[in-house]
Amino acid sequence: MQKEIRLDPRPRGFHLVTDEVLRAFPELRSFRVGMMNLFMLHTSASLAINENADPAVRQDFESHFNKMVPEGEPYYRHLDEGTDDLPAHIKSSLLGCSLNIPIANGRPRLGTWQGIYLCEHRNHGGSRSVIATFNGE
């Protein structure tokens, strides 16, 4: 099964979207065992799995990535869409555009402290589309 959803627009940063993703895919409850692939249809945002409890982790991720991949570097050539655009592409490539998550008894088999992140790397990225593909029984 495959389905596309649009995630709500969010400001730049790392956002926990596990509940939003699960609400969009009620079909997941029918799978006893399987795999779910989430694929981001954008080049300036990414997906990740990490800490789902302490919001400071998401703030620290944003601070670290901004230091690691700063805006306004003089050697950047891709500047057509603003100073945040090329750094957003680099950050997206570092984190990746897809996740594979096991399914067990109708739920993603995430660890106790794991959640799905939308990593928005643009100042004003807008809503983001994700394709979910489910395989299993």
C-alpha atoms as one frame of an Amber mdcrd trajectory, in Angstrom:
protein
   0.000   0.000   0.000   1.192   3.521  -0.742  -0.191   6.886   0.295   0.913
  10.531   0.192   0.338  13.035   2.977   1.123  16.699   3.441   2.627  17.680
   6.749   1.577  21.003   8.224   3.940  23.923   7.507   6.486  24.479  10.233
   9.215  27.027  10.861  12.843  26.148  10.416  13.935  23.561  12.959  13.481
  19.972  14.041   9.868  18.981  14.695   8.406  15.844  16.226   5.726  14.627
  13.766   5.130  11.037  14.881   1.496  11.629  15.863   0.715  13.597  12.687
   2.161  10.804  10.543   0.248   8.081  12.420  -3.065   9.977  12.187  -2.593
  10.219   8.418  -2.155   6.459   8.039  -4.937   4.665   9.930  -4.368   1.732
   7.541  -1.231   0.957   9.512  -3.407  -0.614  12.232  -4.271  -3.476   9.859
  -0.634  -4.676   9.626   0.459  -7.344  12.096   4.071  -7.254  10.896   5.817
  -5.336   8.140   7.828  -2.302   7.127   6.903   1.314   6.572   9.036   3.511
   4.333   8.597   7.274   4.614  10.025   9.291   1.717  10.298  13.108   1.742
   9.473  14.683  -1.640  11.676  17.737  -1.085  15.363  18.655  -1.280  15.428
  21.237   1.514  13.831  19.207   4.322  14.595  15.775   5.699  13.370  13.019
   7.980  15.076  11.553  11.027  14.383   9.431  14.079  15.578  10.661  17.430
  14.627  11.749  20.970  10.868  12.142  21.446  10.713  13.518  24.996  13.006
  16.489  25.634  12.419  19.434  23.231  15.925  20.701  24.049  17.311  17.907
  21.857  15.532  19.345  18.815  16.766  22.854  19.655  20.314  21.546  20.033
  20.070  19.768  16.664  19.064  23.042  14.996  21.903  24.945  16.695  24.469
  22.309  15.740  23.366  22.050  12.109  23.396  25.845  11.732  26.953  25.949
  13.024  28.029  22.963  10.921  26.386  24.301   7.720  26.214  28.105   8.041
  24.432  30.496   5.714  26.225  33.091   3.603  29.467  31.285   2.866  31.330
  33.115   0.063  31.941  29.912  -1.907  28.191  29.071  -2.243  27.007  29.484
  -5.831  23.349  28.401  -5.538  21.781  31.610  -4.209  18.628  31.992  -6.344
  16.155  31.245  -3.538  17.849  32.977  -0.605  20.741  32.465   1.768  19.028
  29.540   3.525  18.507  27.506   0.330  21.885  25.871  -0.327  22.515  25.168
   3.376  19.068  23.506   3.417  20.086  21.209   0.545  23.324  20.258   2.317
  21.518  19.538   5.615  18.919  17.453   3.794  21.655  15.399   2.119  23.397
  14.821   5.451  20.233  13.562   7.176  18.481  11.887   4.261  15.052  11.865
   2.690  13.702   8.489   3.814  13.163   6.268   6.831  12.465   2.547   7.110
  10.526   1.669  10.235   9.406  -1.834  11.278   5.698  -2.356  11.938   4.512
  -4.601  14.779   0.867  -5.083  15.775  -0.385  -2.067  13.849   2.184   0.431
  15.134   5.646   1.563  14.166   8.164  -0.413  16.206  10.042   2.587  17.568
  12.081   2.560  20.756  10.649   4.095  23.923  12.426   7.420  23.380  12.263
   7.529  19.567  10.080   9.763  17.436   9.856  10.784  13.792  11.286  14.216
  13.012  10.494  16.565  10.193  13.724  18.483   9.789  12.760  21.789   8.171
  15.875  23.484   6.852  14.264  26.510   5.163  13.110  29.645   6.945   9.720
  29.356   5.192   9.525  25.872   3.706   5.742  25.524   3.632   3.884  22.244
   3.877   5.881  19.129   3.057   4.794  15.989   1.202   5.729  12.510   2.369
   5.061   9.231   0.579   4.465   6.265   2.874   4.811   2.761   1.512   3.646
  -0.152   3.659   4.563  -3.802   3.124   3.535  -6.643   5.376   0.669  -8.766
   6.543
